[in-house]
Amino acid sequence: MKKIINSQNAPKAIGPYSQAIEANGTLYISGQLPIDPATGQVVEGGISEQTEQVLKNVEAILKEAGYSFENVVKSTCLLSTMDNFAAMNEIYAKYYSTNPPARVAYAVQKLPLGVLVEIETIAVK
């Protein structure tokens, strides 16, 4: 049985999808963009500021579902260019300082709203 998770502290979905779905003790968080949920706007700044906001959004959804970063087992990071990898990785490391999850990072041609980073997350209890 699946449970839809919605956090008021993360941006609303901008399409026909849920922020997250929990099924059988696993939480699947849709790709999060660097949108400030208070304003509905993409945060100003570069890759560091955008990565920080994305991970704050992930954290809000994790908390809403009763999970934490300790429960994350897999991340998929989508970048507008691999030139941003080192800066993204520096911010990412702050959130996963111990026992980091499995991860993959790709450069893609375009991301929604012209953002620099999007991160999808899977967590397990």
N, CA, C and O atoms as CSV, one atom per row, in Angstrom:
chain,resi,resn,atom,element,x,y,z
A,1,MET,N,N,0.842,-1.175,0.000
A,1,MET,CA,C,0.000,0.000,0.000
A,1,MET,C,C,0.887,1.238,0.000
A,1,MET,O,O,1.873,1.300,0.734
A,2,LYS,N,N,0.540,2.209,-0.812
A,2,LYS,CA,C,1.356,3.413,-0.867
A,2,LYS,C,C,0.682,4.570,-0.146
A,2,LYS,O,O,-0.542,4.686,-0.096
A,3,LYS,N,N,1.534,5.418,0.408
A,3,LYS,CA,C,1.068,6.600,1.131
A,3,LYS,C,C,1.713,7.821,0.477
A,3,LYS,O,O,2.930,7.861,0.296
A,4,ILE,N,N,0.911,8.799,0.128
A,4,ILE,CA,C,1.423,10.031,-0.470
A,4,ILE,C,C,1.890,10.956,0.646
A,4,ILE,O,O,1.181,11.170,1.629
A,5,ILE,N,N,3.094,11.500,0.481
A,5,ILE,CA,C,3.688,12.406,1.465
A,5,ILE,C,C,3.739,13.806,0.861
A,5,ILE,O,O,4.233,13.997,-0.251
A,6,ASN,N,N,3.226,14.777,1.601
A,6,ASN,CA,C,3.303,16.187,1.197
A,6,ASN,C,C,3.737,17.015,2.387
A,6,ASN,O,O,3.141,16.930,3.461
A,7,SER,N,N,4.770,17.814,2.201
A,7,SER,CA,C,5.246,18.714,3.245
A,7,SER,C,C,4.975,20.150,2.830
A,7,SER,O,O,5.259,20.543,1.698
A,8,GLN,N,N,4.428,20.927,3.746
A,8,GLN,CA,C,4.241,22.360,3.492
A,8,GLN,C,C,5.578,23.096,3.497
A,8,GLN,O,O,5.657,24.240,3.050
A,9,ASN,N,N,6.640,22.442,4.004
A,9,ASN,CA,C,7.961,23.056,4.102
A,9,ASN,C,C,8.855,22.719,2.919
A,9,ASN,O,O,10.063,22.953,2.956
A,10,ALA,N,N,8.260,22.172,1.876
A,10,ALA,CA,C,8.963,21.898,0.625
A,10,ALA,C,C,8.076,22.407,-0.509
A,10,ALA,O,O,6.865,22.540,-0.335
A,11,PRO,N,N,8.665,22.689,-1.659
A,11,PRO,CA,C,7.854,23.223,-2.758
A,11,PRO,C,C,6.784,22.234,-3.215
A,11,PRO,O,O,6.994,21.021,-3.203
A,12,LYS,N,N,5.654,22.765,-3.610
A,12,LYS,CA,C,4.598,21.934,-4.160
A,12,LYS,C,C,5.063,21.354,-5.492
A,12,LYS,O,O,5.878,21.953,-6.193
A,13,ALA,N,N,4.539,20.194,-5.825
A,13,ALA,CA,C,4.849,19.572,-7.112
A,13,ALA,C,C,4.408,20.511,-8.233
A,13,ALA,O,O,3.348,21.133,-8.158
A,14,ILE,N,N,5.236,20.603,-9.272
A,14,ILE,CA,C,4.900,21.488,-10.397
A,14,ILE,C,C,4.376,20.694,-11.591
A,14,ILE,O,O,4.433,21.154,-12.731
A,15,GLY,N,N,3.877,19.522,-11.318
A,15,GLY,CA,C,3.325,18.671,-12.362
A,15,GLY,C,C,2.499,17.565,-11.736
A,15,GLY,O,O,2.213,17.597,-10.539
A,16,PRO,N,N,2.114,16.579,-12.547
A,16,PRO,CA,C,1.282,15.481,-12.045
A,16,PRO,C,C,2.112,14.410,-11.341
A,16,PRO,O,O,2.244,13.288,-11.830
A,17,TYR,N,N,2.663,14.768,-10.198
A,17,TYR,CA,C,3.441,13.831,-9.390
A,17,TYR,C,C,3.346,14.254,-7.928
A,17,TYR,O,O,2.918,15.368,-7.626
A,18,SER,N,N,3.740,13.372,-7.033
A,18,SER,CA,C,3.733,13.652,-5.598
A,18,SER,C,C,5.132,14.037,-5.139
A,18,SER,O,O,6.119,13.636,-5.755
A,19,GLN,N,N,5.224,14.810,-4.061
A,19,GLN,CA,C,6.538,15.110,-3.481
A,19,GLN,C,C,7.255,13.813,-3.141
A,19,GLN,O,O,8.445,13.653,-3.416
A,20,ALA,N,N,6.510,12.885,-2.536
A,20,ALA,CA,C,7.096,11.602,-2.158
A,20,ALA,C,C,6.007,10.557,-2.010
A,20,ALA,O,O,4.834,10.871,-1.804
A,21,ILE,N,N,6.427,9.313,-2.121
A,21,ILE,CA,C,5.558,8.163,-1.900
A,21,ILE,C,C,6.273,7.224,-0.937
A,21,ILE,O,O,7.453,6.919,-1.113
A,22,GLU,N,N,5.547,6.766,0.084
A,22,GLU,CA,C,6.087,5.754,0.984
A,22,GLU,C,C,5.373,4.444,0.695
A,22,GLU,O,O,4.144,4.398,0.631
A,23,ALA,N,N,6.146,3.382,0.521
A,23,ALA,CA,C,5.580,2.057,0.274
A,23,ALA,C,C,6.477,1.012,0.918
A,23,ALA,O,O,7.676,0.951,0.643
A,24,ASN,N,N,5.894,0.201,1.764
A,24,ASN,CA,C,6.622,-0.911,2.391
A,24,ASN,C,C,7.925,-0.487,3.063
A,24,ASN,O,O,8.953,-1.142,2.891
A,25,GLY,N,N,7.888,0.593,3.822
A,25,GLY,CA,C,9.065,1.036,4.562
A,25,GLY,C,C,10.119,1.731,3.727
A,25,GLY,O,O,11.236,1.953,4.196
A,26,THR,N,N,9.778,2.078,2.491
A,26,THR,CA,C,10.701,2.801,1.619
A,26,THR,C,C,10.052,4.113,1.194
A,26,THR,O,O,8.881,4.146,0.816
A,27,LEU,N,N,10.819,5.181,1.259
A,27,LEU,CA,C,10.356,6.511,0.869
A,27,LEU,C,C,11.030,6.914,-0.428
A,27,LEU,O,O,12.258,6.948,-0.513
A,28,TYR,N,N,10.235,7.217,-1.429
A,28,TYR,CA,C,10.726,7.643,-2.738
A,28,TYR,C,C,10.408,9.126,-2.887
A,28,TYR,O,O,9.246,9.504,-3.039
A,29,ILE,N,N,11.438,9.964,-2.843
A,29,ILE,CA,C,11.247,11.413,-2.955
A,29,ILE,C,C,11.517,11.842,-4.382
A,29,ILE,O,O,12.587,11.578,-4.931
A,30,SER,N,N,10.540,12.503,-4.979
A,30,SER,CA,C,10.702,13.016,-6.336
A,30,SER,C,C,11.868,13.988,-6.396
A,30,SER,O,O,12.256,14.562,-5.379
A,31,GLY,N,N,12.418,14.172,-7.566
A,31,GLY,CA,C,13.511,15.115,-7.747
A,31,GLY,C,C,13.136,16.479,-7.197
A,31,GLY,O,O,12.110,17.050,-7.567
A,32,GLN,N,N,13.972,16.992,-6.314
A,32,GLN,CA,C,13.718,18.295,-5.695
A,32,GLN,C,C,14.534,19.372,-6.394
A,32,GLN,O,O,15.712,19.192,-6.704
A,33,LEU,N,N,13.875,20.486,-6.631
A,33,LEU,CA,C,14.499,21.643,-7.267
A,33,LEU,C,C,14.836,22.682,-6.203
A,33,LEU,O,O,14.316,22.617,-5.089
A,34,PRO,N,N,15.694,23.631,-6.533
A,34,PRO,CA,C,16.066,24.674,-5.568
A,34,PRO,C,C,15.027,25.783,-5.473
A,34,PRO,O,O,15.318,26.954,-5.714
A,35,ILE,N,N,13.824,25.392,-5.120
A,35,ILE,CA,C,12.725,26.346,-4.974
A,35,ILE,C,C,12.496,26.602,-3.490
A,35,ILE,O,O,12.373,25.664,-2.703
A,36,ASP,N,N,12.440,27.853,-3.121
A,36,ASP,CA,C,12.137,28.242,-1.748
A,36,ASP,C,C,10.634,28.046,-1.558
A,36,ASP,O,O,9.848,28.707,-2.237
A,37,PRO,N,N,10.209,27.161,-0.656
A,37,PRO,CA,C,8.769,26.920,-0.498
A,37,PRO,C,C,7.999,28.135,0.008
A,37,PRO,O,O,6.790,28.227,-0.200
A,38,ALA,N,N,8.673,29.055,0.662
A,38,ALA,CA,C,8.004,30.256,1.172
A,38,ALA,C,C,7.629,31.221,0.052
A,38,ALA,O,O,6.616,31.915,0.139
A,39,THR,N,N,8.445,31.263,-0.996
A,39,THR,CA,C,8.203,32.209,-2.095
A,39,THR,C,C,7.735,31.539,-3.376
A,39,THR,O,O,7.119,32.178,-4.230
A,40,GLY,N,N,8.030,30.245,-3.509
A,40,GLY,CA,C,7.708,29.544,-4.750
A,40,GLY,C,C,8.670,29.873,-5.874
A,40,GLY,O,O,8.421,29.531,-7.030
A,41,GLN,N,N,9.776,30.541,-5.540
A,41,GLN,CA,C,10.749,30.963,-6.545
A,41,GLN,C,C,12.064,30.190,-6.405
A,41,GLN,O,O,12.418,29.720,-5.324
A,42,VAL,N,N,12.770,30.073,-7.518
A,42,VAL,CA,C,14.105,29.483,-7.496
A,42,VAL,C,C,14.999,30.408,-6.678
A,42,VAL,O,O,14.962,31.625,-6.858
A,43,VAL,N,N,15.805,29.835,-5.776
A,43,VAL,CA,C,16.689,30.656,-4.954
A,43,VAL,C,C,17.741,31.346,-5.817
A,43,VAL,O,O,18.173,30.821,-6.843
A,44,GLU,N,N,18.132,32.514,-5.381
A,44,GLU,CA,C,19.169,33.254,-6.088
A,44,GLU,C,C,20.531,32.689,-5.734
A,44,GLU,O,O,20.706,32.075,-4.682
A,45,GLY,N,N,21.485,32.900,-6.612
A,45,GLY,CA,C,22.838,32.428,-6.379
A,45,GLY,C,C,23.213,31.336,-7.360
A,45,GLY,O,O,22.522,31.090,-8.348
A,46,GLY,N,N,24.318,30.696,-7.060
A,46,GLY,CA,C,24.845,29.674,-7.948
A,46,GLY,C,C,24.573,28.273,-7.451
A,46,GLY,O,O,23.614,28.028,-6.719
A,47,ILE,N,N,25.431,27.357,-7.860
A,47,ILE,CA,C,25.233,25.946,-7.561
A,47,ILE,C,C,25.243,25.671,-6.059
A,47,ILE,O,O,24.487,24.815,-5.599
A,48,SER,N,N,26.063,26.356,-5.290
A,48,SER,CA,C,26.111,26.109,-3.841
A,48,SER,C,C,24.790,26.458,-3.183
A,48,SER,O,O,24.256,25.665,-2.407
A,49,GLU,N,N,24.259,27.627,-3.481
A,49,GLU,CA,C,22.987,28.063,-2.901
A,49,GLU,C,C,21.843,27.152,-3.364
A,49,GLU,O,O,20.949,26.822,-2.584
A,50,GLN,N,N,21.880,26.755,-4.629
A,50,GLN,CA,C,20.821,25.896,-5.145
A,50,GLN,C,C,20.886,24.498,-4.523
A,50,GLN,O,O,19.848,23.924,-4.194
A,51,THR,N,N,22.075,23.953,-4.361
A,51,THR,CA,C,22.215,22.634,-3.742
A,51,THR,C,C,21.734,22.685,-2.292
A,51,THR,O,O,21.053,21.770,-1.828
A,52,GLU,N,N,22.081,23.737,-1.590
A,52,GLU,CA,C,21.645,23.906,-0.202
A,52,GLU,C,C,20.119,23.885,-0.114
A,52,GLU,O,O,19.556,23.210,0.748
A,53,GLN,N,N,19.451,24.620,-0.999
A,53,GLN,CA,C,17.985,24.671,-0.971
A,53,GLN,C,C,17.386,23.322,-1.330
A,53,GLN,O,O,16.415,22.894,-0.706
A,54,VAL,N,N,17.946,22.648,-2.320
A,54,VAL,CA,C,17.445,21.318,-2.691
A,54,VAL,C,C,17.500,20.387,-1.483
A,54,VAL,O,O,16.534,19.677,-1.205
A,55,LEU,N,N,18.616,20.386,-0.767
A,55,LEU,CA,C,18.761,19.485,0.375
A,55,LEU,C,C,17.883,19.892,1.557
A,55,LEU,O,O,17.468,19.035,2.337
A,56,LYS,N,N,17.599,21.168,1.700
A,56,LYS,CA,C,16.626,21.609,2.703
A,56,LYS,C,C,15.233,21.079,2.350
A,56,LYS,O,O,14.472,20.677,3.230
A,57,ASN,N,N,14.913,21.082,1.069
A,57,ASN,CA,C,13.623,20.566,0.622
A,57,ASN,C,C,13.539,19.059,0.853
A,57,ASN,O,O,12.510,18.553,1.301
A,58,VAL,N,N,14.616,18.346,0.548
A,58,VAL,CA,C,14.667,16.908,0.804
A,58,VAL,C,C,14.473,16.653,2.301
A,58,VAL,O,O,13.710,15.770,2.692
A,59,GLU,N,N,15.165,17.430,3.128
A,59,GLU,CA,C,15.069,17.271,4.580
A,59,GLU,C,C,13.634,17.473,5.078
A,59,GLU,O,O,13.164,16.729,5.939
A,60,ALA,N,N,12.946,18.468,4.540
A,60,ALA,CA,C,11.564,18.737,4.953
A,60,ALA,C,C,10.660,17.554,4.636
A,60,ALA,O,O,9.792,17.199,5.434
A,61,ILE,N,N,10.858,16.953,3.491
A,61,ILE,CA,C,10.035,15.805,3.100
A,61,ILE,C,C,10.395,14.586,3.939
A,61,ILE,O,O,9.511,13.848,4.375
A,62,LEU,N,N,11.680,14.370,4.167
A,62,LEU,CA,C,12.101,13.270,5.040
A,62,LEU,C,C,11.433,13.398,6.409
A,62,LEU,O,O,10.868,12.433,6.922
A,63,LYS,N,N,11.501,14.588,6.994
A,63,LYS,CA,C,10.919,14.814,8.323
A,63,LYS,C,C,9.411,14.604,8.312
A,63,LYS,O,O,8.863,13.996,9.231
A,64,GLU,N,N,8.746,15.094,7.293
A,64,GLU,CA,C,7.293,14.938,7.194
A,64,GLU,C,C,6.895,13.460,7.223
A,64,GLU,O,O,5.862,13.093,7.781
A,65,ALA,N,N,7.726,12.630,6.617
A,65,ALA,CA,C,7.435,11.190,6.539
A,65,ALA,C,C,8.006,10.410,7.723
A,65,ALA,O,O,7.803,9.199,7.818
A,66,GLY,N,N,8.726,11.097,8.638
A,66,GLY,CA,C,9.303,10.417,9.790
A,66,GLY,C,C,10.648,9.767,9.509
A,66,GLY,O,O,11.026,8.808,10.182
A,67,TYR,N,N,11.357,10.268,8.547
A,67,TYR,CA,C,12.684,9.771,8.182
A,67,TYR,C,C,13.713,10.862,8.450
A,67,TYR,O,O,13.364,11.983,8.818
A,68,SER,N,N,14.988,10.520,8.261
A,68,SER,CA,C,16.071,11.498,8.365
A,68,SER,C,C,17.114,11.167,7.295
A,68,SER,O,O,16.985,10.183,6.567
A,69,PHE,N,N,18.135,11.997,7.218
A,69,PHE,CA,C,19.214,11.726,6.257
A,69,PHE,C,C,19.908,10.397,6.551
A,69,PHE,O,O,20.481,9.783,5.651
A,70,GLU,N,N,19.857,9.954,7.801
A,70,GLU,CA,C,20.443,8.648,8.167
A,70,GLU,C,C,19.743,7.494,7.455
A,70,GLU,O,O,20.336,6.433,7.263
A,71,ASN,N,N,18.482,7.696,7.063
A,71,ASN,CA,C,17.713,6.650,6.393
A,71,ASN,C,C,17.917,6.612,4.880
A,71,ASN,O,O,17.463,5.680,4.218
A,72,VAL,N,N,18.592,7.610,4.333
A,72,VAL,CA,C,18.758,7.695,2.882
A,72,VAL,C,C,19.742,6.630,2.410
A,72,VAL,O,O,20.849,6.505,2.933
A,73,VAL,N,N,19.307,5.861,1.401
A,73,VAL,CA,C,20.147,4.799,0.854
A,73,VAL,C,C,20.639,5.100,-0.561
A,73,VAL,O,O,21.610,4.496,-1.016
A,74,LYS,N,N,19.975,6.036,-1.270
A,74,LYS,CA,C,20.358,6.318,-2.654
A,74,LYS,C,C,19.958,7.725,-3.031
A,74,LYS,O,O,18.853,8.172,-2.721
A,75,SER,N,N,20.860,8.421,-3.701
A,75,SER,CA,C,20.572,9.745,-4.264
A,75,SER,C,C,20.933,9.738,-5.738
A,75,SER,O,O,21.902,9.105,-6.157
A,76,THR,N,N,20.145,10.443,-6.504
A,76,THR,CA,C,20.463,10.689,-7.906
A,76,THR,C,C,20.554,12.196,-8.074
A,76,THR,O,O,19.572,12.910,-7.870
A,77,CYS,N,N,21.728,12.676,-8.444
A,77,CYS,CA,C,21.970,14.113,-8.605
A,77,CYS,C,C,22.042,14.438,-10.092
A,77,CYS,O,O,22.845,13.869,-10.832
A,78,LEU,N,N,21.197,15.351,-10.506
A,78,LEU,CA,C,21.192,15.818,-11.891
A,78,LEU,C,C,21.752,17.232,-11.912
A,78,LEU,O,O,21.276,18.112,-11.195
A,79,LEU,N,N,22.757,17.440,-12.733
A,79,LEU,CA,C,23.433,18.730,-12.815
A,79,LEU,C,C,23.320,19.300,-14.221
A,79,LEU,O,O,23.271,18.553,-15.198
A,80,SER,N,N,23.280,20.617,-14.318
A,80,SER,CA,C,23.223,21.262,-15.630
A,80,SER,C,C,24.566,21.130,-16.356
A,80,SER,O,O,24.623,21.178,-17.585
A,81,THR,N,N,25.638,20.966,-15.587
A,81,THR,CA,C,26.974,20.760,-16.151
A,81,THR,C,C,27.841,20.094,-15.093
A,81,THR,O,O,27.694,20.380,-13.905
A,82,MET,N,N,28.731,19.220,-15.501
A,82,MET,CA,C,29.633,18.576,-14.550
A,82,MET,C,C,30.637,19.574,-13.982
A,82,MET,O,O,31.327,19.263,-13.012
A,83,ASP,N,N,30.732,20.760,-14.564
A,83,ASP,CA,C,31.581,21.811,-14.001
A,83,ASP,C,C,31.116,22.196,-12.595
A,83,ASP,O,O,31.894,22.743,-11.814
A,84,ASN,N,N,29.855,21.914,-12.273
A,84,ASN,CA,C,29.289,22.236,-10.956
A,84,ASN,C,C,29.428,21.095,-9.947
A,84,ASN,O,O,29.000,21.228,-8.801
A,85,PHE,N,N,30.021,19.980,-10.364
A,85,PHE,CA,C,30.074,18.798,-9.501
A,85,PHE,C,C,30.793,19.063,-8.180
A,85,PHE,O,O,30.264,18.722,-7.122
A,86,ALA,N,N,31.972,19.657,-8.213
A,86,ALA,CA,C,32.757,19.857,-6.983
A,86,ALA,C,C,32.010,20.734,-5.977
A,86,ALA,O,O,31.980,20.422,-4.786
A,87,ALA,N,N,31.411,21.820,-6.444
A,87,ALA,CA,C,30.679,22.720,-5.544
A,87,ALA,C,C,29.430,22.039,-4.990
A,87,ALA,O,O,29.118,22.191,-3.809
A,88,MET,N,N,28.717,21.295,-5.825
A,88,MET,CA,C,27.553,20.543,-5.358
A,88,MET,C,C,27.994,19.524,-4.317
A,88,MET,O,O,27.353,19.382,-3.276
A,89,ASN,N,N,29.073,18.821,-4.590
A,89,ASN,CA,C,29.574,17.772,-3.713
A,89,ASN,C,C,29.963,18.331,-2.342
A,89,ASN,O,O,29.768,17.666,-1.324
A,90,GLU,N,N,30.502,19.526,-2.313
A,90,GLU,CA,C,30.900,20.161,-1.050
A,90,GLU,C,C,29.684,20.392,-0.145
A,90,GLU,O,O,29.740,20.109,1.052
A,91,ILE,N,N,28.604,20.898,-0.705
A,91,ILE,CA,C,27.378,21.127,0.070
A,91,ILE,C,C,26.742,19.787,0.438
A,91,ILE,O,O,26.319,19.594,1.578
A,92,TYR,N,N,26.672,18.879,-0.503
A,92,TYR,CA,C,26.090,17.553,-0.280
A,92,TYR,C,C,26.774,16.854,0.890
A,92,TYR,O,O,26.109,16.217,1.707
A,93,ALA,N,N,28.088,16.970,0.975
A,93,ALA,CA,C,28.868,16.312,2.032
A,93,ALA,C,C,28.479,16.804,3.428
A,93,ALA,O,O,28.608,16.056,4.398
A,94,LYS,N,N,28.006,18.046,3.545
A,94,LYS,CA,C,27.565,18.567,4.850
A,94,LYS,C,C,26.348,17.804,5.364
A,94,LYS,O,O,26.193,17.623,6.572
A,95,TYR,N,N,25.495,17.362,4.465
A,95,TYR,CA,C,24.269,16.658,4.844
A,95,TYR,C,C,24.491,15.161,5.041
A,95,TYR,O,O,23.721,14.500,5.738
A,96,TYR,N,N,25.535,14.634,4.431
A,96,TYR,CA,C,25.849,13.209,4.521
A,96,TYR,C,C,27.291,13.033,4.993
A,96,TYR,O,O,28.115,12.442,4.295
A,97,SER,N,N,27.584,13.550,6.175
A,97,SER,CA,C,28.964,13.530,6.676
A,97,SER,C,C,29.387,12.149,7.167
A,97,SER,O,O,30.577,11.833,7.165
A,98,THR,N,N,28.426,11.317,7.590
A,98,THR,CA,C,28.755,9.952,8.001
A,98,THR,C,C,27.833,8.978,7.288
A,98,THR,O,O,26.668,9.283,7.032
A,99,ASN,N,N,28.351,7.830,6.978
A,99,ASN,CA,C,27.582,6.776,6.301
A,99,ASN,C,C,26.773,7.306,5.115
A,99,ASN,O,O,25.553,7.141,5.085
A,100,PRO,N,N,27.430,7.939,4.138
A,100,PRO,CA,C,26.683,8.498,3.014
A,100,PRO,C,C,26.003,7.410,2.182
A,100,PRO,O,O,26.454,6.265,2.159
A,101,PRO,N,N,24.924,7.774,1.506
A,101,PRO,CA,C,24.202,6.800,0.689
A,101,PRO,C,C,24.943,6.507,-0.624
A,101,PRO,O,O,25.906,7.186,-0.982
A,102,ALA,N,N,24.469,5.491,-1.314
A,102,ALA,CA,C,24.922,5.275,-2.683
A,102,ALA,C,C,24.456,6.488,-3.494
A,102,ALA,O,O,23.450,7.116,-3.164
A,103,ARG,N,N,25.193,6.807,-4.552
A,103,ARG,CA,C,24.838,8.011,-5.307
A,103,ARG,C,C,25.327,7.905,-6.736
A,103,ARG,O,O,26.312,7.230,-7.034
A,104,VAL,N,N,24.619,8.584,-7.599
A,104,VAL,CA,C,25.050,8.760,-8.973
A,104,VAL,C,C,24.830,10.232,-9.313
A,104,VAL,O,O,23.902,10.861,-8.803
A,105,ALA,N,N,25.673,10.769,-10.163
A,105,ALA,CA,C,25.515,12.160,-10.606
A,105,ALA,C,C,25.656,12.208,-12.116
A,105,ALA,O,O,26.585,11.636,-12.687
A,106,TYR,N,N,24.737,12.885,-12.742
A,106,TYR,CA,C,24.730,13.028,-14.195
A,106,TYR,C,C,24.660,14.497,-14.570
A,106,TYR,O,O,24.073,15.306,-13.852
A,107,ALA,N,N,25.255,14.829,-15.687
A,107,ALA,CA,C,25.002,16.125,-16.313
A,107,ALA,C,C,23.914,15.876,-17.350
A,107,ALA,O,O,23.986,14.920,-18.122
A,108,VAL,N,N,22.922,16.730,-17.359
A,108,VAL,CA,C,21.815,16.590,-18.295
A,108,VAL,C,C,21.721,17.845,-19.153
A,108,VAL,O,O,22.282,18.886,-18.811
A,109,GLN,N,N,21.023,17.739,-20.247
A,109,GLN,CA,C,20.944,18.864,-21.169
A,109,GLN,C,C,20.213,20.057,-20.566
A,109,GLN,O,O,20.666,21.193,-20.704
A,110,LYS,N,N,19.084,19.810,-19.897
A,110,LYS,CA,C,18.300,20.885,-19.300
A,110,LYS,C,C,17.569,20.362,-18.083
A,110,LYS,O,O,17.208,19.187,-18.019
A,111,LEU,N,N,17.353,21.244,-17.112
A,111,LEU,CA,C,16.557,20.927,-15.936
A,111,LEU,C,C,15.367,21.882,-15.879
A,111,LEU,O,O,15.433,22.978,-16.437
A,112,PRO,N,N,14.285,21.487,-15.218
A,112,PRO,CA,C,13.114,22.366,-15.138
A,112,PRO,C,C,13.465,23.747,-14.575
A,112,PRO,O,O,14.303,23.877,-13.684
A,113,LEU,N,N,12.817,24.750,-15.107
A,113,LEU,CA,C,12.954,26.141,-14.670
A,113,LEU,C,C,14.376,26.680,-14.840
A,113,LEU,O,O,14.708,27.727,-14.285
A,114,GLY,N,N,15.210,25.979,-15.598
A,114,GLY,CA,C,16.577,26.443,-15.835
A,114,GLY,C,C,17.487,26.328,-14.621
A,114,GLY,O,O,18.515,27.002,-14.562
A,115,VAL,N,N,17.127,25.481,-13.643
A,115,VAL,CA,C,17.939,25.340,-12.436
A,115,VAL,C,C,19.246,24.610,-12.741
A,115,VAL,O,O,19.418,24.035,-13.816
A,116,LEU,N,N,20.157,24.645,-11.778
A,116,LEU,CA,C,21.473,24.043,-11.936
A,116,LEU,C,C,21.572,22.631,-11.367
A,116,LEU,O,O,22.483,21.881,-11.717
A,117,VAL,N,N,20.619,22.262,-10.474
A,117,VAL,CA,C,20.690,20.955,-9.805
A,117,VAL,C,C,19.294,20.465,-9.428
A,117,VAL,O,O,18.405,21.254,-9.108
A,118,GLU,N,N,19.126,19.150,-9.472
A,118,GLU,CA,C,17.921,18.475,-9.003
A,118,GLU,C,C,18.391,17.180,-8.350
A,118,GLU,O,O,19.273,16.503,-8.879
A,119,ILE,N,N,17.808,16.834,-7.204
A,119,ILE,CA,C,18.222,15.621,-6.507
A,119,ILE,C,C,17.000,14.777,-6.150
A,119,ILE,O,O,16.050,15.253,-5.529
A,120,GLU,N,N,17.056,13.505,-6.564
A,120,GLU,CA,C,16.049,12.506,-6.232
A,120,GLU,C,C,16.602,11.646,-5.096
A,120,GLU,O,O,17.804,11.387,-5.044
A,121,THR,N,N,15.733,11.203,-4.187
A,121,THR,CA,C,16.214,10.529,-2.974
A,121,THR,C,C,15.356,9.313,-2.641
A,121,THR,O,O,14.136,9.335,-2.804
A,122,ILE,N,N,16.013,8.250,-2.173
A,122,ILE,CA,C,15.322,7.066,-1.681
A,122,ILE,C,C,15.812,6.796,-0.265
A,122,ILE,O,O,17.016,6.762,-0.008
A,123,ALA,N,N,14.864,6.605,0.651
A,123,ALA,CA,C,15.202,6.326,2.062
A,123,ALA,C,C,14.447,5.077,2.512
A,123,ALA,O,O,13.354,4.781,2.031
A,124,VAL,N,N,15.069,4.346,3.460
A,124,VAL,CA,C,14.478,3.105,3.951
A,124,VAL,C,C,14.536,3.097,5.476
A,124,VAL,O,O,15.537,3.502,6.066
A,125,LYS,N,N,13.454,2.632,6.113
A,125,LYS,CA,C,13.444,2.483,7.583
A,125,LYS,C,C,13.838,1.078,7.937
A,125,LYS,O,O,13.896,0.731,9.117
